[in-house]
């Protein structure tokens, strides 16, 4: 008797998290991988890896039915945007029509209607749509992505300054690649995780002074943390041409993280995957060239 094959539709397919998810699932028996992208021409590497690439835009529901046809498991990741609730509801509506059997939603840390930041409130709306769909679901609320520090990588490389807007706050962190690894474990056995909400984190809660110290050790030069006040952070990001919504989101998070809102870690990652998540030191080693250092052997991290 032939093994049943489940089709997994991956959204956000070219980003850090979903790329790691696809990498973790590639070659797993019983799974067929399909990637939803706006521009298939930008996903040639996925095609070479045996992933079926389909065109579609979560902002435009009429582009989705063909992509969702025959899908068993939906990995729903939407970009940080004021349109998150719209994109989420479009995906869920088409998923119901296509009789998708499980939705794994990548949400936001402490998402809730009373969250102190706009992104948390918007993600709560998508979570509500997921739960109301009648489709079995699992929700991930990853903590602070280590990759966020890459926004300051050029200044670290050029003058040893880590500019962030998080005050003295400590925050639980996770490598975005590990979110993909975590999601892959859920997707491999979705029934085990139905109805569960996870908050995957790395092994440590750190402040930006500690992050700068780790970068100093890894890249081999002094790195100093510069705590940007909210107004200064806002003006700097607007000056880079970033959207007012995106900037406001970053300022929101920085304010609450400075107050200690994110100072915690969980055991969810190890409980689900069976191994530890990457440390911040490992992240710094892997991305050392971006921060102005040399490639670092993993053993040194």
DATA-V90136 format. One record per residue. N is the residue number from 1. RES is the residue in one letter. OMEGA is omega in degrees with one decimal (* if undefined). NEAR is the number of other C-alpha atoms within 8 Angstrom. Layout:
BEGIN
N&RES&OMEGA&NEAR ; N&RES&OMEGA&NEAR
END
This chain:
BEGIN
1&X&-177.6&2 ; 2&X&178.9&3 ; 3&X&177.7&5 ; 4&X&179.4&5 ; 5&X&176.9&8 ; 6&X&177.4&10 ; 7&X&179.5&12 ; 8&X&175.8&13 ; 9&X&-176.5&14 ; 10&X&174.6&15 ; 11&X&-175.8&13 ; 12&X&-162.2&12 ; 13&X&-177.6&11 ; 14&X&179.5&8 ; 15&X&-175.8&7 ; 16&X&-174.4&8 ; 17&X&-176.2&11 ; 18&X&174.9&14 ; 19&X&178.0&12 ; 20&X&176.7&13 ; 21&X&179.6&14 ; 22&X&178.2&13 ; 23&X&-179.3&7 ; 24&X&-178.0&9 ; 25&X&-175.0&11 ; 26&X&177.6&8 ; 27&X&178.5&5 ; 28&X&-179.2&6 ; 29&X&175.3&5 ; 30&X&-179.6&8 ; 31&X&172.6&11 ; 32&X&-173.3&9 ; 33&X&178.7&14 ; 34&X&-177.7&12 ; 35&X&176.0&12 ; 36&X&-179.3&15 ; 37&X&176.8&15 ; 38&X&-175.8&7 ; 39&X&-178.8&7 ; 40&X&-179.7&10 ; 41&X&-179.5&5 ; 42&X&-177.0&5 ; 43&X&-178.6&11 ; 44&X&-178.7&8 ; 45&X&177.3&6 ; 46&X&178.8&10 ; 47&X&-179.8&10 ; 48&X&179.1&7 ; 49&X&175.7&7 ; 50&X&178.2&7 ; 51&X&174.6&11 ; 52&X&-178.2&9 ; 53&X&179.3&12 ; 54&X&-179.4&10 ; 55&X&176.9&11 ; 56&X&-176.8&11 ; 57&X&-178.1&11 ; 58&X&176.5&11 ; 59&X&-176.0&8 ; 60&X&-172.0&9 ; 61&X&-178.3&11 ; 62&X&177.6&5 ; 63&X&-168.2&11 ; 64&X&-171.9&13 ; 65&X&-178.6&10 ; 66&X&-179.4&6 ; 67&X&-177.3&10 ; 68&X&-176.7&12 ; 69&X&177.7&7 ; 70&X&-178.2&7 ; 71&X&176.9&14 ; 72&X&-176.9&12 ; 73&X&178.7&14 ; 74&X&169.3&14 ; 75&X&-171.8&12 ; 76&X&175.6&13 ; 77&X&179.1&11 ; 78&X&179.6&10 ; 79&X&177.1&6 ; 80&X&-172.8&7 ; 81&X&173.5&8 ; 82&X&-178.2&7 ; 83&X&-179.5&7 ; 84&X&-179.5&13 ; 85&X&178.7&11 ; 86&X&-180.0&8 ; 87&X&179.8&11 ; 88&X&-178.2&13 ; 89&X&175.0&10 ; 90&X&-178.1&12 ; 91&X&-177.1&12 ; 92&X&179.6&11 ; 93&X&-179.4&9 ; 94&X&177.7&12 ; 95&X&177.6&11 ; 96&X&179.8&10 ; 97&X&-178.3&7 ; 98&X&179.5&11 ; 99&X&172.7&8 ; 100&X&-172.3&15 ; 101&X&-179.2&9 ; 102&X&175.8&12 ; 103&X&172.3&14 ; 104&X&-173.3&15 ; 105&X&172.3&13 ; 106&X&-174.7&12 ; 107&X&-175.5&12 ; 108&X&-178.7&12 ; 109&X&177.9&10 ; 110&X&177.4&7 ; 111&X&-180.0&14 ; 112&X&179.9&9 ; 113&X&178.7&9 ; 114&X&179.5&5 ; 115&X&-177.6&10 ; 116&X&-179.7&8 ; 117&X&-173.7&10 ; 118&X&-178.2&9 ; 119&X&178.2&11 ; 120&X&179.7&15 ; 121&X&179.0&14 ; 122&X&178.1&13 ; 123&X&177.5&14 ; 124&X&178.7&11 ; 125&X&177.9&10 ; 126&X&177.6&12 ; 127&X&179.4&11 ; 128&X&178.7&8 ; 129&X&178.7&11 ; 130&X&-177.2&13 ; 131&X&-177.8&10 ; 132&X&-172.0&6 ; 133&X&-173.5&9 ; 134&X&177.1&6 ; 135&X&174.0&11 ; 136&X&-171.9&10 ; 137&X&168.6&14 ; 138&X&-178.2&14 ; 139&X&174.7&13 ; 140&X&175.3&14 ; 141&X&-175.1&14 ; 142&X&176.5&15 ; 143&X&-172.0&13 ; 144&X&-178.8&11 ; 145&X&175.1&10 ; 146&X&-178.9&12 ; 147&X&176.6&8 ; 148&X&-179.3&7 ; 149&X&177.0&8 ; 150&X&175.7&10 ; 151&X&179.6&7 ; 152&X&-174.7&11 ; 153&X&-177.1&12 ; 154&X&179.1&11 ; 155&X&173.6&11 ; 156&X&-178.6&13 ; 157&X&-173.5&12 ; 158&X&-175.2&8 ; 159&X&175.0&6 ; 160&X&-178.1&11 ; 161&X&176.0&13 ; 162&X&-178.1&13 ; 163&X&175.9&10 ; 164&X&-172.6&13 ; 165&X&-172.9&13 ; 166&X&177.0&12 ; 167&X&178.7&13 ; 168&X&-174.6&9 ; 169&X&171.3&12 ; 170&X&-176.8&13 ; 171&X&172.4&14 ; 172&X&-175.7&16 ; 173&X&171.8&16 ; 174&X&174.5&18 ; 175&X&-179.5&15 ; 176&X&178.4&11 ; 177&X&179.3&11 ; 178&X&174.0&12 ; 179&X&176.2&14 ; 180&X&178.0&15 ; 181&X&178.9&12 ; 182&X&-179.2&12 ; 183&X&179.6&11 ; 184&X&178.4&12 ; 185&X&177.2&10 ; 186&X&-176.0&12 ; 187&X&178.3&9 ; 188&X&-179.1&7 ; 189&X&-172.2&8 ; 190&X&-177.7&10 ; 191&X&179.8&5 ; 192&X&-171.3&6 ; 193&X&-177.6&10 ; 194&X&177.3&9 ; 195&X&-177.5&8 ; 196&X&174.9&8 ; 197&X&-179.0&8 ; 198&X&174.6&9 ; 199&X&-178.7&11 ; 200&X&175.4&15 ; 201&X&168.9&17 ; 202&X&-172.8&16 ; 203&X&-171.5&12 ; 204&X&171.2&10 ; 205&X&-174.1&11 ; 206&X&169.5&11 ; 207&X&-174.2&10 ; 208&X&172.7&13 ; 209&X&177.9&9 ; 210&X&177.4&8 ; 211&X&179.1&10 ; 212&X&179.3&12 ; 213&X&177.9&11 ; 214&X&177.4&11 ; 215&X&178.5&13 ; 216&X&-178.0&11 ; 217&X&-174.5&9 ; 218&X&-175.5&13 ; 219&X&173.6&12 ; 220&X&174.3&8 ; 221&X&-178.6&7 ; 222&X&174.7&8 ; 223&X&-179.4&12 ; 224&X&177.1&10 ; 225&X&175.1&11 ; 226&X&-178.3&8 ; 227&X&-179.3&10 ; 228&X&171.9&11 ; 229&X&-176.6&8 ; 230&X&-178.1&10 ; 231&X&-179.6&6 ; 232&X&178.5&8 ; 233&X&-179.8&12 ; 234&X&-178.4&11 ; 235&X&-179.3&8 ; 236&X&-177.9&8 ; 237&X&175.5&10 ; 238&X&178.3&11 ; 239&X&176.6&7 ; 240&X&178.3&6 ; 241&X&177.8&6 ; 242&X&-175.7&9 ; 243&X&-179.5&7 ; 244&X&178.7&7 ; 245&X&-178.7&8 ; 246&X&179.4&10 ; 247&X&179.0&12 ; 248&X&178.5&9 ; 249&X&179.8&11 ; 250&X&178.9&8 ; 251&X&175.7&12 ; 252&X&-177.7&11 ; 253&X&-179.0&9 ; 254&X&-178.6&12 ; 255&X&-177.0&12 ; 256&X&176.3&12 ; 257&X&177.6&15 ; 258&X&-179.7&13 ; 259&X&178.1&7 ; 260&X&-176.7&10 ; 261&X&-176.2&8 ; 262&X&-174.7&10 ; 263&X&176.3&12 ; 264&X&170.9&7 ; 265&X&178.1&11 ; 266&X&175.0&10 ; 267&X&-173.1&8 ; 268&X&-175.4&10 ; 269&X&-178.0&15 ; 270&X&179.9&10 ; 271&X&-176.4&8 ; 272&X&-174.8&9 ; 273&X&-177.7&10 ; 274&X&177.4&7 ; 275&X&-177.8&7 ; 276&X&172.0&9 ; 277&X&177.7&12 ; 278&X&172.9&11 ; 279&X&175.7&11 ; 280&X&178.5&14 ; 281&X&178.2&10 ; 282&X&175.2&10 ; 283&X&-178.5&11 ; 284&X&178.4&12 ; 285&X&-178.3&15 ; 286&X&-176.5&9 ; 287&X&-178.0&9 ; 288&X&180.0&14 ; 289&X&178.9&8 ; 290&X&-179.3&10 ; 291&X&175.3&13 ; 292&X&178.0&12 ; 293&X&176.9&11 ; 294&X&174.5&7 ; 295&X&-173.3&9 ; 296&X&174.2&10 ; 297&X&-176.3&7 ; 298&X&-176.2&8 ; 299&X&-177.7&4 ; 300&X&-175.8&6 ; 301&X&*&10
END
